[in-house]
């Protein structure tokens, strides 16, 4: 016999349903928190911009600079002549 947790217009909510809802909410929260989108770091030999890796114009001039600042999830894109 199930004991209703509370009554609502839709119908009784049982303990078993509450646990399922809690599990779904937790999985959703942790799933969203686990999704991180890394940055794209640009590397172009001879780049003359800001040397911050945010675009091809401001690309890092050396691969080591991008490797130094890269974090988990980041992508390093290299232009011709870098590798």
mmCIF file of the N, C-alpha and C atoms, coordinates in Angstrom:
data_MODEL
# 
_entry.id   MODEL 
# 
loop_
_atom_site.group_PDB 
_atom_site.id 
_atom_site.type_symbol 
_atom_site.label_atom_id 
_atom_site.label_alt_id 
_atom_site.label_comp_id 
_atom_site.label_asym_id 
_atom_site.label_entity_id 
_atom_site.label_seq_id 
_atom_site.pdbx_PDB_ins_code 
_atom_site.Cartn_x 
_atom_site.Cartn_y 
_atom_site.Cartn_z 
_atom_site.occupancy 
_atom_site.B_iso_or_equiv 
_atom_site.pdbx_formal_charge 
_atom_site.auth_seq_id 
_atom_site.auth_comp_id 
_atom_site.auth_asym_id 
_atom_site.auth_atom_id 
_atom_site.pdbx_PDB_model_num 
ATOM 1   N N  . UNK A 1 1  ? 0.840  -1.175 0.000   1.00 0.00 ? 1  UNK A N  1 
ATOM 2   C CA . UNK A 1 1  ? 0.000  0.000  0.000   1.00 0.00 ? 1  UNK A CA 1 
ATOM 3   C C  . UNK A 1 1  ? 0.887  1.241  0.000   1.00 0.00 ? 1  UNK A C  1 
ATOM 4   N N  . UNK A 1 2  ? 0.644  2.145  -0.932  1.00 0.00 ? 2  UNK A N  1 
ATOM 5   C CA . UNK A 1 2  ? 1.393  3.390  -1.010  1.00 0.00 ? 2  UNK A CA 1 
ATOM 6   C C  . UNK A 1 2  ? 0.723  4.453  -0.166  1.00 0.00 ? 2  UNK A C  1 
ATOM 7   N N  . UNK A 1 3  ? 1.517  5.206  0.532   1.00 0.00 ? 3  UNK A N  1 
ATOM 8   C CA . UNK A 1 3  ? 0.995  6.289  1.361   1.00 0.00 ? 3  UNK A CA 1 
ATOM 9   C C  . UNK A 1 3  ? 1.243  7.599  0.623   1.00 0.00 ? 3  UNK A C  1 
ATOM 10  N N  . UNK A 1 4  ? 0.183  8.351  0.320   1.00 0.00 ? 4  UNK A N  1 
ATOM 11  C CA . UNK A 1 4  ? 0.398  9.604  -0.409  1.00 0.00 ? 4  UNK A CA 1 
ATOM 12  C C  . UNK A 1 4  ? 1.219  10.595 0.410   1.00 0.00 ? 4  UNK A C  1 
ATOM 13  N N  . UNK A 1 5  ? 2.157  11.250 -0.261  1.00 0.00 ? 5  UNK A N  1 
ATOM 14  C CA . UNK A 1 5  ? 2.956  12.281 0.381   1.00 0.00 ? 5  UNK A CA 1 
ATOM 15  C C  . UNK A 1 5  ? 2.118  13.540 0.543   1.00 0.00 ? 5  UNK A C  1 
ATOM 16  N N  . UNK A 1 6  ? 1.446  13.939 -0.506  1.00 0.00 ? 6  UNK A N  1 
ATOM 17  C CA . UNK A 1 6  ? 0.545  15.070 -0.467  1.00 0.00 ? 6  UNK A CA 1 
ATOM 18  C C  . UNK A 1 6  ? -0.444 14.921 -1.605  1.00 0.00 ? 6  UNK A C  1 
ATOM 19  N N  . UNK A 1 7  ? -1.562 15.608 -1.478  1.00 0.00 ? 7  UNK A N  1 
ATOM 20  C CA . UNK A 1 7  ? -2.576 15.527 -2.521  1.00 0.00 ? 7  UNK A CA 1 
ATOM 21  C C  . UNK A 1 7  ? -2.565 16.827 -3.313  1.00 0.00 ? 7  UNK A C  1 
ATOM 22  N N  . UNK A 1 8  ? -2.755 16.683 -4.599  1.00 0.00 ? 8  UNK A N  1 
ATOM 23  C CA . UNK A 1 8  ? -2.824 17.851 -5.463  1.00 0.00 ? 8  UNK A CA 1 
ATOM 24  C C  . UNK A 1 8  ? -3.900 17.620 -6.515  1.00 0.00 ? 8  UNK A C  1 
ATOM 25  N N  . UNK A 1 9  ? -4.257 18.622 -7.297  1.00 0.00 ? 9  UNK A N  1 
ATOM 26  C CA . UNK A 1 9  ? -5.332 18.463 -8.282  1.00 0.00 ? 9  UNK A CA 1 
ATOM 27  C C  . UNK A 1 9  ? -5.046 17.382 -9.328  1.00 0.00 ? 9  UNK A C  1 
ATOM 28  N N  . UNK A 1 10 ? -3.804 17.102 -9.579  1.00 0.00 ? 10 UNK A N  1 
ATOM 29  C CA . UNK A 1 10 ? -3.451 16.109 -10.592 1.00 0.00 ? 10 UNK A CA 1 
ATOM 30  C C  . UNK A 1 10 ? -3.629 14.702 -10.046 1.00 0.00 ? 10 UNK A C  1 
ATOM 31  N N  . UNK A 1 11 ? -3.426 14.535 -8.781  1.00 0.00 ? 11 UNK A N  1 
ATOM 32  C CA . UNK A 1 11 ? -3.543 13.226 -8.161  1.00 0.00 ? 11 UNK A CA 1 
ATOM 33  C C  . UNK A 1 11 ? -2.518 13.103 -7.055  1.00 0.00 ? 11 UNK A C  1 
ATOM 34  N N  . UNK A 1 12 ? -2.558 11.999 -6.312  1.00 0.00 ? 12 UNK A N  1 
ATOM 35  C CA . UNK A 1 12 ? -1.604 11.848 -5.210  1.00 0.00 ? 12 UNK A CA 1 
ATOM 36  C C  . UNK A 1 12 ? -0.173 11.690 -5.702  1.00 0.00 ? 12 UNK A C  1 
ATOM 37  N N  . UNK A 1 13 ? 0.744  12.249 -4.952  1.00 0.00 ? 13 UNK A N  1 
ATOM 38  C CA . UNK A 1 13 ? 2.172  12.116 -5.239  1.00 0.00 ? 13 UNK A CA 1 
ATOM 39  C C  . UNK A 1 13 ? 2.727  11.148 -4.209  1.00 0.00 ? 13 UNK A C  1 
ATOM 40  N N  . UNK A 1 14 ? 3.282  10.061 -4.664  1.00 0.00 ? 14 UNK A N  1 
ATOM 41  C CA . UNK A 1 14 ? 3.769  9.037  -3.763  1.00 0.00 ? 14 UNK A CA 1 
ATOM 42  C C  . UNK A 1 14 ? 5.265  9.191  -3.529  1.00 0.00 ? 14 UNK A C  1 
ATOM 43  N N  . UNK A 1 15 ? 5.731  8.588  -2.450  1.00 0.00 ? 15 UNK A N  1 
ATOM 44  C CA . UNK A 1 15 ? 7.155  8.643  -2.125  1.00 0.00 ? 15 UNK A CA 1 
ATOM 45  C C  . UNK A 1 15 ? 8.026  8.178  -3.284  1.00 0.00 ? 15 UNK A C  1 
ATOM 46  N N  . UNK A 1 16 ? 7.607  7.106  -3.932  1.00 0.00 ? 16 UNK A N  1 
ATOM 47  C CA . UNK A 1 16 ? 8.398  6.553  -5.035  1.00 0.00 ? 16 UNK A CA 1 
ATOM 48  C C  . UNK A 1 16 ? 8.546  7.587  -6.145  1.00 0.00 ? 16 UNK A C  1 
ATOM 49  N N  . UNK A 1 17 ? 7.482  8.299  -6.453  1.00 0.00 ? 17 UNK A N  1 
ATOM 50  C CA . UNK A 1 17 ? 7.539  9.315  -7.496  1.00 0.00 ? 17 UNK A CA 1 
ATOM 51  C C  . UNK A 1 17 ? 8.457  10.473 -7.089  1.00 0.00 ? 17 UNK A C  1 
ATOM 52  N N  . UNK A 1 18 ? 8.435  10.834 -5.817  1.00 0.00 ? 18 UNK A N  1 
ATOM 53  C CA . UNK A 1 18 ? 9.289  11.920 -5.347  1.00 0.00 ? 18 UNK A CA 1 
ATOM 54  C C  . UNK A 1 18 ? 10.758 11.563 -5.512  1.00 0.00 ? 18 UNK A C  1 
ATOM 55  N N  . UNK A 1 19 ? 11.094 10.326 -5.215  1.00 0.00 ? 19 UNK A N  1 
ATOM 56  C CA . UNK A 1 19 ? 12.488 9.910  -5.369  1.00 0.00 ? 19 UNK A CA 1 
ATOM 57  C C  . UNK A 1 19 ? 12.909 9.954  -6.830  1.00 0.00 ? 19 UNK A C  1 
ATOM 58  N N  . UNK A 1 20 ? 12.007 9.566  -7.705  1.00 0.00 ? 20 UNK A N  1 
ATOM 59  C CA . UNK A 1 20 ? 12.322 9.631  -9.134  1.00 0.00 ? 20 UNK A CA 1 
ATOM 60  C C  . UNK A 1 20 ? 12.522 11.067 -9.575  1.00 0.00 ? 20 UNK A C  1 
ATOM 61  N N  . UNK A 1 21 ? 11.681 11.950 -9.091  1.00 0.00 ? 21 UNK A N  1 
ATOM 62  C CA . UNK A 1 21 ? 11.804 13.364 -9.449  1.00 0.00 ? 21 UNK A CA 1 
ATOM 63  C C  . UNK A 1 21 ? 13.125 13.923 -8.930  1.00 0.00 ? 21 UNK A C  1 
ATOM 64  N N  . UNK A 1 22 ? 13.469 13.600 -7.689  1.00 0.00 ? 22 UNK A N  1 
ATOM 65  C CA . UNK A 1 22 ? 14.730 14.089 -7.120  1.00 0.00 ? 22 UNK A CA 1 
ATOM 66  C C  . UNK A 1 22 ? 15.917 13.582 -7.918  1.00 0.00 ? 22 UNK A C  1 
ATOM 67  N N  . UNK A 1 23 ? 15.883 12.314 -8.305  1.00 0.00 ? 23 UNK A N  1 
ATOM 68  C CA . UNK A 1 23 ? 16.983 11.749 -9.075  1.00 0.00 ? 23 UNK A CA 1 
ATOM 69  C C  . UNK A 1 23 ? 17.083 12.444 -10.426 1.00 0.00 ? 23 UNK A C  1 
ATOM 70  N N  . UNK A 1 24 ? 15.957 12.676 -11.084 1.00 0.00 ? 24 UNK A N  1 
ATOM 71  C CA . UNK A 1 24 ? 15.973 13.364 -12.377 1.00 0.00 ? 24 UNK A CA 1 
ATOM 72  C C  . UNK A 1 24 ? 16.516 14.782 -12.249 1.00 0.00 ? 24 UNK A C  1 
ATOM 73  N N  . UNK A 1 25 ? 16.088 15.476 -11.201 1.00 0.00 ? 25 UNK A N  1 
ATOM 74  C CA . UNK A 1 25 ? 16.586 16.834 -10.985 1.00 0.00 ? 25 UNK A CA 1 
ATOM 75  C C  . UNK A 1 25 ? 18.089 16.846 -10.728 1.00 0.00 ? 25 UNK A C  1 
ATOM 76  N N  . UNK A 1 26 ? 18.561 15.932 -9.898  1.00 0.00 ? 26 UNK A N  1 
ATOM 77  C CA . UNK A 1 26 ? 19.991 15.881 -9.608  1.00 0.00 ? 26 UNK A CA 1 
ATOM 78  C C  . UNK A 1 26 ? 20.802 15.534 -10.856 1.00 0.00 ? 26 UNK A C  1 
ATOM 79  N N  . UNK A 1 27 ? 20.320 14.567 -11.624 1.00 0.00 ? 27 UNK A N  1 
ATOM 80  C CA . UNK A 1 27 ? 21.030 14.223 -12.854 1.00 0.00 ? 27 UNK A CA 1 
ATOM 81  C C  . UNK A 1 27 ? 21.049 15.404 -13.820 1.00 0.00 ? 27 UNK A C  1 
ATOM 82  N N  . UNK A 1 28 ? 19.947 16.114 -13.895 1.00 0.00 ? 28 UNK A N  1 
ATOM 83  C CA . UNK A 1 28 ? 19.888 17.279 -14.766 1.00 0.00 ? 28 UNK A CA 1 
ATOM 84  C C  . UNK A 1 28 ? 20.838 18.370 -14.322 1.00 0.00 ? 28 UNK A C  1 
ATOM 85  N N  . UNK A 1 29 ? 20.876 18.630 -13.026 1.00 0.00 ? 29 UNK A N  1 
ATOM 86  C CA . UNK A 1 29 ? 21.765 19.668 -12.504 1.00 0.00 ? 29 UNK A CA 1 
ATOM 87  C C  . UNK A 1 29 ? 23.221 19.296 -12.728 1.00 0.00 ? 29 UNK A C  1 
ATOM 88  N N  . UNK A 1 30 ? 23.581 18.058 -12.379 1.00 0.00 ? 30 UNK A N  1 
ATOM 89  C CA . UNK A 1 30 ? 24.966 17.652 -12.556 1.00 0.00 ? 30 UNK A CA 1 
ATOM 90  C C  . UNK A 1 30 ? 25.325 17.527 -14.030 1.00 0.00 ? 30 UNK A C  1 
ATOM 91  N N  . UNK A 1 31 ? 24.365 17.143 -14.840 1.00 0.00 ? 31 UNK A N  1 
ATOM 92  C CA . UNK A 1 31 ? 24.622 17.042 -16.270 1.00 0.00 ? 31 UNK A CA 1 
ATOM 93  C C  . UNK A 1 31 ? 24.909 18.400 -16.880 1.00 0.00 ? 31 UNK A C  1 
ATOM 94  N N  . UNK A 1 32 ? 24.116 19.394 -16.491 1.00 0.00 ? 32 UNK A N  1 
ATOM 95  C CA . UNK A 1 32 ? 24.330 20.743 -17.014 1.00 0.00 ? 32 UNK A CA 1 
ATOM 96  C C  . UNK A 1 32 ? 25.635 21.312 -16.477 1.00 0.00 ? 32 UNK A C  1 
ATOM 97  N N  . UNK A 1 33 ? 25.928 21.069 -15.211 1.00 0.00 ? 33 UNK A N  1 
ATOM 98  C CA . UNK A 1 33 ? 27.164 21.589 -14.626 1.00 0.00 ? 33 UNK A CA 1 
ATOM 99  C C  . UNK A 1 33 ? 28.386 20.943 -15.271 1.00 0.00 ? 33 UNK A C  1 
ATOM 100 N N  . UNK A 1 34 ? 28.230 19.704 -15.721 1.00 0.00 ? 34 UNK A N  1 
ATOM 101 C CA . UNK A 1 34 ? 29.358 19.004 -16.331 1.00 0.00 ? 34 UNK A CA 1 
ATOM 102 C C  . UNK A 1 34 ? 29.645 19.445 -17.745 1.00 0.00 ? 34 UNK A C  1 
ATOM 103 N N  . UNK A 1 35 ? 28.709 20.154 -18.365 1.00 0.00 ? 35 UNK A N  1 
ATOM 104 C CA . UNK A 1 35 ? 28.917 20.608 -19.735 1.00 0.00 ? 35 UNK A CA 1 
ATOM 105 C C  . UNK A 1 35 ? 29.669 21.929 -19.691 1.00 0.00 ? 35 UNK A C  1 
ATOM 106 N N  . UNK A 1 36 ? 30.885 21.878 -20.098 1.00 0.00 ? 36 UNK A N  1 
ATOM 107 C CA . UNK A 1 36 ? 31.664 23.106 -20.176 1.00 0.00 ? 36 UNK A CA 1 
ATOM 108 C C  . UNK A 1 36 ? 32.190 23.236 -21.590 1.00 0.00 ? 36 UNK A C  1 
ATOM 109 N N  . UNK A 1 37 ? 32.071 24.380 -22.087 1.00 0.00 ? 37 UNK A N  1 
ATOM 110 C CA . UNK A 1 37 ? 32.569 24.622 -23.425 1.00 0.00 ? 37 UNK A CA 1 
ATOM 111 C C  . UNK A 1 37 ? 33.877 25.371 -23.301 1.00 0.00 ? 37 UNK A C  1 
ATOM 112 N N  . UNK A 1 38 ? 34.922 24.752 -23.806 1.00 0.00 ? 38 UNK A N  1 
ATOM 113 C CA . UNK A 1 38 ? 36.231 25.383 -23.760 1.00 0.00 ? 38 UNK A CA 1 
ATOM 114 C C  . UNK A 1 38 ? 36.356 26.475 -24.804 1.00 0.00 ? 38 UNK A C  1 
ATOM 115 N N  . UNK A 1 39 ? 37.415 27.199 -24.692 1.00 0.00 ? 39 UNK A N  1 
ATOM 116 C CA . UNK A 1 39 ? 37.692 28.265 -25.648 1.00 0.00 ? 39 UNK A CA 1 
ATOM 117 C C  . UNK A 1 39 ? 38.512 27.724 -26.801 1.00 0.00 ? 39 UNK A C  1 
ATOM 118 N N  . UNK A 1 40 ? 38.489 28.451 -27.897 1.00 0.00 ? 40 UNK A N  1 
ATOM 119 C CA . UNK A 1 40 ? 39.372 28.144 -29.021 1.00 0.00 ? 40 UNK A CA 1 
ATOM 120 C C  . UNK A 1 40 ? 40.515 29.135 -28.949 1.00 0.00 ? 40 UNK A C  1 
ATOM 121 N N  . UNK A 1 41 ? 41.720 28.601 -28.902 1.00 0.00 ? 41 UNK A N  1 
ATOM 122 C CA . UNK A 1 41 ? 42.921 29.437 -28.872 1.00 0.00 ? 41 UNK A CA 1 
ATOM 123 C C  . UNK A 1 41 ? 43.597 29.330 -30.238 1.00 0.00 ? 41 UNK A C  1 
ATOM 124 N N  . UNK A 1 42 ? 43.816 30.453 -30.862 1.00 0.00 ? 42 UNK A N  1 
ATOM 125 C CA . UNK A 1 42 ? 44.395 30.488 -32.200 1.00 0.00 ? 42 UNK A CA 1 
ATOM 126 C C  . UNK A 1 42 ? 45.904 30.706 -32.123 1.00 0.00 ? 42 UNK A C  1 
ATOM 127 N N  . UNK A 1 43 ? 46.630 29.971 -32.957 1.00 0.00 ? 43 UNK A N  1 
ATOM 128 C CA . UNK A 1 43 ? 48.084 30.113 -33.035 1.00 0.00 ? 43 UNK A CA 1 
ATOM 129 C C  . UNK A 1 43 ? 48.444 30.305 -34.503 1.00 0.00 ? 43 UNK A C  1 
ATOM 130 N N  . UNK A 1 44 ? 49.130 31.374 -34.797 1.00 0.00 ? 44 UNK A N  1 
ATOM 131 C CA . UNK A 1 44 ? 49.543 31.670 -36.170 1.00 0.00 ? 44 UNK A CA 1 
ATOM 132 C C  . UNK A 1 44 ? 50.964 32.210 -36.162 1.00 0.00 ? 44 UNK A C  1 
ATOM 133 N N  . UNK A 1 45 ? 51.845 31.464 -36.780 1.00 0.00 ? 45 UNK A N  1 
ATOM 134 C CA . UNK A 1 45 ? 53.240 31.891 -36.844 1.00 0.00 ? 45 UNK A CA 1 
ATOM 135 C C  . UNK A 1 45 ? 53.315 33.256 -37.523 1.00 0.00 ? 45 UNK A C  1 
ATOM 136 N N  . UNK A 1 46 ? 53.987 34.176 -36.885 1.00 0.00 ? 46 UNK A N  1 
ATOM 137 C CA . UNK A 1 46 ? 54.146 35.516 -37.436 1.00 0.00 ? 46 UNK A CA 1 
ATOM 138 C C  . UNK A 1 46 ? 52.964 36.436 -37.200 1.00 0.00 ? 46 UNK A C  1 
ATOM 139 N N  . UNK A 1 47 ? 52.021 36.053 -36.341 1.00 0.00 ? 47 UNK A N  1 
ATOM 140 C CA . UNK A 1 47 ? 50.867 36.914 -36.043 1.00 0.00 ? 47 UNK A CA 1 
ATOM 141 C C  . UNK A 1 47 ? 51.346 38.213 -35.405 1.00 0.00 ? 47 UNK A C  1 
ATOM 142 N N  . UNK A 1 48 ? 50.681 39.307 -35.748 1.00 0.00 ? 48 UNK A N  1 
ATOM 143 C CA . UNK A 1 48 ? 51.132 40.624 -35.263 1.00 0.00 ? 48 UNK A CA 1 
ATOM 144 C C  . UNK A 1 48 ? 50.078 41.354 -34.430 1.00 0.00 ? 48 UNK A C  1 
ATOM 145 N N  . UNK A 1 49 ? 48.992 40.684 -34.093 1.00 0.00 ? 49 UNK A N  1 
ATOM 146 C CA . UNK A 1 49 ? 47.914 41.336 -33.325 1.00 0.00 ? 49 UNK A CA 1 
ATOM 147 C C  . UNK A 1 49 ? 48.236 41.414 -31.845 1.00 0.00 ? 49 UNK A C  1 
ATOM 148 N N  . UNK A 1 50 ? 47.220 41.262 -31.023 1.00 0.00 ? 50 UNK A N  1 
ATOM 149 C CA . UNK A 1 50 ? 47.331 41.403 -29.571 1.00 0.00 ? 50 UNK A CA 1 
ATOM 150 C C  . UNK A 1 50 ? 48.027 40.216 -28.896 1.00 0.00 ? 50 UNK A C  1 
ATOM 151 N N  . UNK A 1 51 ? 48.278 39.142 -29.632 1.00 0.00 ? 51 UNK A N  1 
ATOM 152 C CA . UNK A 1 51 ? 48.956 37.955 -29.103 1.00 0.00 ? 51 UNK A CA 1 
ATOM 153 C C  . UNK A 1 51 ? 48.220 37.370 -27.894 1.00 0.00 ? 51 UNK A C  1 
ATOM 154 N N  . UNK A 1 52 ? 46.851 37.326 -28.008 1.00 0.00 ? 52 UNK A N  1 
ATOM 155 C CA . UNK A 1 52 ? 46.065 36.757 -26.915 1.00 0.00 ? 52 UNK A CA 1 
ATOM 156 C C  . UNK A 1 52 ? 45.288 35.503 -27.333 1.00 0.00 ? 52 UNK A C  1 
ATOM 157 N N  . UNK A 1 53 ? 45.392 35.091 -28.585 1.00 0.00 ? 53 UNK A N  1 
ATOM 158 C CA . UNK A 1 53 ? 44.794 33.859 -29.059 1.00 0.00 ? 53 UNK A CA 1 
ATOM 159 C C  . UNK A 1 53 ? 43.299 33.876 -29.263 1.00 0.00 ? 53 UNK A C  1 
ATOM 160 N N  . UNK A 1 54 ? 42.660 35.036 -29.241 1.00 0.00 ? 54 UNK A N  1 
ATOM 161 C CA . UNK A 1 54 ? 41.204 35.106 -29.346 1.00 0.00 ? 54 UNK A CA 1 
ATOM 162 C C  . UNK A 1 54 ? 40.684 35.041 -30.774 1.00 0.00 ? 54 UNK A C  1 
ATOM 163 N N  . UNK A 1 55 ? 41.522 35.265 -31.764 1.00 0.00 ? 55 UNK A N  1 
ATOM 164 C CA . UNK A 1 55 ? 41.117 35.225 -33.168 1.00 0.00 ? 55 UNK A CA 1 
ATOM 165 C C  . UNK A 1 55 ? 42.371 35.029 -34.016 1.00 0.00 ? 55 UNK A C  1 
ATOM 166 N N  . UNK A 1 56 ? 42.176 34.840 -35.321 1.00 0.00 ? 56 UNK A N  1 
ATOM 167 C CA . UNK A 1 56 ? 43.352 34.700 -36.193 1.00 0.00 ? 56 UNK A CA 1 
ATOM 168 C C  . UNK A 1 56 ? 44.161 35.999 -36.214 1.00 0.00 ? 56 UNK A C  1 
ATOM 169 N N  . UNK A 1 57 ? 43.478 37.129 -36.133 1.00 0.00 ? 57 UNK A N  1 
ATOM 170 C CA . UNK A 1 57 ? 44.189 38.413 -36.133 1.00 0.00 ? 57 UNK A CA 1 
ATOM 171 C C  . UNK A 1 57 ? 45.001 38.606 -34.859 1.00 0.00 ? 57 UNK A C  1 
ATOM 172 N N  . UNK A 1 58 ? 44.496 38.103 -33.735 1.00 0.00 ? 58 UNK A N  1 
ATOM 173 C CA . UNK A 1 58 ? 45.168 38.254 -32.442 1.00 0.00 ? 58 UNK A CA 1 
ATOM 174 C C  . UNK A 1 58 ? 45.763 36.934 -31.944 1.00 0.00 ? 58 UNK A C  1 
ATOM 175 N N  . UNK A 1 59 ? 46.113 36.083 -32.879 1.00 0.00 ? 59 UNK A N  1 
ATOM 176 C CA . UNK A 1 59 ? 46.605 34.748 -32.534 1.00 0.00 ? 59 UNK A CA 1 
ATOM 177 C C  . UNK A 1 59 ? 47.923 34.815 -31.768 1.00 0.00 ? 59 UNK A C  1 
ATOM 178 N N  . UNK A 1 60 ? 48.157 33.746 -30.983 1.00 0.00 ? 60 UNK A N  1 
ATOM 179 C CA . UNK A 1 60 ? 49.476 33.608 -30.364 1.00 0.00 ? 60 UNK A CA 1 
ATOM 180 C C  . UNK A 1 60 ? 50.487 33.366 -31.477 1.00 0.00 ? 60 UNK A C  1 
ATOM 181 N N  . UNK A 1 61 ? 51.646 33.941 -31.344 1.00 0.00 ? 61 UNK A N  1 
ATOM 182 C CA . UNK A 1 61 ? 52.681 33.757 -32.353 1.00 0.00 ? 61 UNK A CA 1 
ATOM 183 C C  . UNK A 1 61 ? 53.439 32.447 -32.129 1.00 0.00 ? 61 UNK A C  1 
ATOM 184 N N  . UNK A 1 62 ? 53.340 31.876 -30.940 1.00 0.00 ? 62 UNK A N  1 
ATOM 185 C CA . UNK A 1 62 ? 54.060 30.638 -30.628 1.00 0.00 ? 62 UNK A CA 1 
ATOM 186 C C  . UNK A 1 62 ? 53.100 29.630 -29.985 1.00 0.00 ? 62 UNK A C  1 
ATOM 187 N N  . UNK A 1 63 ? 53.226 28.384 -30.369 1.00 0.00 ? 63 UNK A N  1 
ATOM 188 C CA . UNK A 1 63 ? 52.379 27.314 -29.831 1.00 0.00 ? 63 UNK A CA 1 
ATOM 189 C C  . UNK A 1 63 ? 52.543 27.187 -28.321 1.00 0.00 ? 63 UNK A C  1 
ATOM 190 N N  . UNK A 1 64 ? 53.743 27.359 -27.813 1.00 0.00 ? 64 UNK A N  1 
ATOM 191 C CA . UNK A 1 64 ? 53.989 27.219 -26.375 1.00 0.00 ? 64 UNK A CA 1 
ATOM 192 C C  . UNK A 1 64 ? 53.161 28.211 -25.560 1.00 0.00 ? 64 UNK A C  1 
ATOM 193 N N  . UNK A 1 65 ? 52.941 29.406 -26.094 1.00 0.00 ? 65 UNK A N  1 
ATOM 194 C CA . UNK A 1 65 ? 52.113 30.397 -25.388 1.00 0.00 ? 65 UNK A CA 1 
ATOM 195 C C  . UNK A 1 65 ? 50.685 29.884 -25.208 1.00 0.00 ? 65 UNK A C  1 
ATOM 196 N N  . UNK A 1 66 ? 50.133 29.276 -26.251 1.00 0.00 ? 66 UNK A N  1 
ATOM 197 C CA . UNK A 1 66 ? 48.777 28.723 -26.165 1.00 0.00 ? 66 UNK A CA 1 
ATOM 198 C C  . UNK A 1 66 ? 48.741 27.535 -25.213 1.00 0.00 ? 66 UNK A C  1 
ATOM 199 N N  . UNK A 1 67 ? 49.745 26.693 -25.252 1.00 0.00 ? 67 UNK A N  1 
ATOM 200 C CA . UNK A 1 67 ? 49.798 25.542 -24.357 1.00 0.00 ? 67 UNK A CA 1 
ATOM 201 C C  . UNK A 1 67 ? 49.895 25.969 -22.898 1.00 0.00 ? 67 UNK A C  1 
ATOM 202 N N  . UNK A 1 68 ? 50.560 27.065 -22.645 1.00 0.00 ? 68 UNK A N  1 
ATOM 203 C CA . UNK A 1 68 ? 50.726 27.560 -21.278 1.00 0.00 ? 68 UNK A CA 1 
ATOM 204 C C  . UNK A 1 68 ? 49.397 28.015 -20.677 1.00 0.00 ? 68 UNK A C  1 
ATOM 205 N N  . UNK A 1 69 ? 48.536 28.648 -21.462 1.00 0.00 ? 69 UNK A N  1 
ATOM 206 C CA . UNK A 1 69 ? 47.278 29.185 -20.925 1.00 0.00 ? 69 UNK A CA 1 
ATOM 207 C C  . UNK A 1 69 ? 46.084 28.257 -21.126 1.00 0.00 ? 69 UNK A C  1 
ATOM 208 N N  . UNK A 1 70 ? 46.234 27.211 -21.926 1.00 0.00 ? 70 UNK A N  1 
ATOM 209 C CA . UNK A 1 70 ? 45.108 26.314 -22.219 1.00 0.00 ? 70 UNK A CA 1 
ATOM 210 C C  . UNK A 1 70 ? 44.626 25.614 -20.955 1.00 0.00 ? 70 UNK A C  1 
ATOM 211 N N  . UNK A 1 71 ? 43.307 25.449 -20.878 1.00 0.00 ? 71 UNK A N  1 
ATOM 212 C CA . UNK A 1 71 ? 42.671 24.744 -19.769 1.00 0.00 ? 71 UNK A CA 1 
ATOM 213 C C  . UNK A 1 71 ? 41.908 23.550 -20.317 1.00 0.00 ? 71 UNK A C  1 
ATOM 214 N N  . UNK A 1 72 ? 41.445 22.689 -19.439 1.00 0.00 ? 72 UNK A N  1 
ATOM 215 C CA . UNK A 1 72 ? 40.692 21.518 -19.846 1.00 0.00 ? 72 UNK A CA 1 
ATOM 216 C C  . UNK A 1 72 ? 39.499 21.933 -20.688 1.00 0.00 ? 72 UNK A C  1 
ATOM 217 N N  . UNK A 1 73 ? 39.345 21.310 -21.832 1.00 0.00 ? 73 UNK A N  1 
ATOM 218 C CA . UNK A 1 73 ? 38.234 21.612 -22.730 1.00 0.00 ? 73 UNK A CA 1 
ATOM 219 C C  . UNK A 1 73 ? 38.560 22.609 -23.812 1.00 0.00 ? 73 UNK A C  1 
ATOM 220 N N  . UNK A 1 74 ? 39.669 23.306 -23.708 1.00 0.00 ? 74 UNK A N  1 
ATOM 221 C CA . UNK A 1 74 ? 40.074 24.268 -24.726 1.00 0.00 ? 74 UNK A CA 1 
ATOM 222 C C  . UNK A 1 74 ? 40.581 23.542 -25.975 1.00 0.00 ? 74 UNK A C  1 
ATOM 223 N N  . UNK A 1 75 ? 40.438 24.210 -27.110 1.00 0.00 ? 75 UNK A N  1 
ATOM 224 C CA . UNK A 1 75 ? 40.978 23.714 -28.363 1.00 0.00 ? 75 UNK A CA 1 
ATOM 225 C C  . UNK A 1 75 ? 42.028 24.698 -28.839 1.00 0.00 ? 75 UNK A C  1 
ATOM 226 N N  . UNK A 1 76 ? 43.102 24.165 -29.405 1.00 0.00 ? 76 UNK A N  1 
ATOM 227 C CA . UNK A 1 76 ? 44.145 25.019 -29.969 1.00 0.00 ? 76 UNK A CA 1 
ATOM 228 C C  . UNK A 1 76 ? 44.138 24.801 -31.475 1.00 0.00 ? 76 UNK A C  1 
ATOM 229 N N  . UNK A 1 77 ? 43.876 25.877 -32.200 1.00 0.00 ? 77 UNK A N  1 
ATOM 230 C CA . UNK A 1 77 ? 43.853 25.807 -33.651 1.00 0.00 ? 77 UNK A CA 1 
ATOM 231 C C  . UNK A 1 77 ? 45.115 26.463 -34.167 1.00 0.00 ? 77 UNK A C  1 
ATOM 232 N N  . UNK A 1 78 ? 45.828 25.750 -35.005 1.00 0.00 ? 78 UNK A N  1 
ATOM 233 C CA . UNK A 1 78 ? 47.070 26.280 -35.559 1.00 0.00 ? 78 UNK A CA 1 
ATOM 234 C C  . UNK A 1 78 ? 46.935 26.577 -37.038 1.00 0.00 ? 78 UNK A C  1 
ATOM 235 N N  . UNK A 1 79 ? 47.498 27.696 -37.455 1.00 0.00 ? 79 UNK A N  1 
ATOM 236 C CA . UNK A 1 79 ? 47.505 28.065 -38.858 1.00 0.00 ? 79 UNK A CA 1 
ATOM 237 C C  . UNK A 1 79 ? 48.630 27.343 -39.593 1.00 0.00 ? 79 UNK A C  1 
ATOM 238 N N  . UNK A 1 80 ? 48.738 27.565 -40.891 1.00 0.00 ? 80 UNK A N  1 
ATOM 239 C CA . UNK A 1 80 ? 49.787 26.915 -41.678 1.00 0.00 ? 80 UNK A CA 1 
ATOM 240 C C  . UNK A 1 80 ? 51.182 27.246 -41.168 1.00 0.00 ? 80 UNK A C  1 
ATOM 241 N N  . UNK A 1 81 ? 52.048 26.233 -41.151 1.00 0.00 ? 81 UNK A N  1 
ATOM 242 C CA . UNK A 1 81 ? 53.429 26.448 -40.760 1.00 0.00 ? 81 UNK A CA 1 
ATOM 243 C C  . UNK A 1 81 ? 53.688 26.352 -39.264 1.00 0.00 ? 81 UNK A C  1 
ATOM 244 N N  . UNK A 1 82 ? 52.685 25.985 -38.456 1.00 0.00 ? 82 UNK A N  1 
ATOM 245 C CA . UNK A 1 82 ? 52.870 25.919 -37.010 1.00 0.00 ? 82 UNK A CA 1 
ATOM 246 C C  . UNK A 1 82 ? 53.344 24.568 -36.524 1.00 0.00 ? 82 UNK A C  1 
ATOM 247 N N  . UNK A 1 83 ? 52.973 23.514 -37.197 1.00 0.00 ? 83 UNK A N  1 
ATOM 248 C CA . UNK A 1 83 ? 53.312 22.185 -36.687 1.00 0.00 ? 83 UNK A CA 1 
ATOM 249 C C  . UNK A 1 83 ? 54.295 21.485 -37.575 1.00 0.00 ? 83 UNK A C  1 
# 
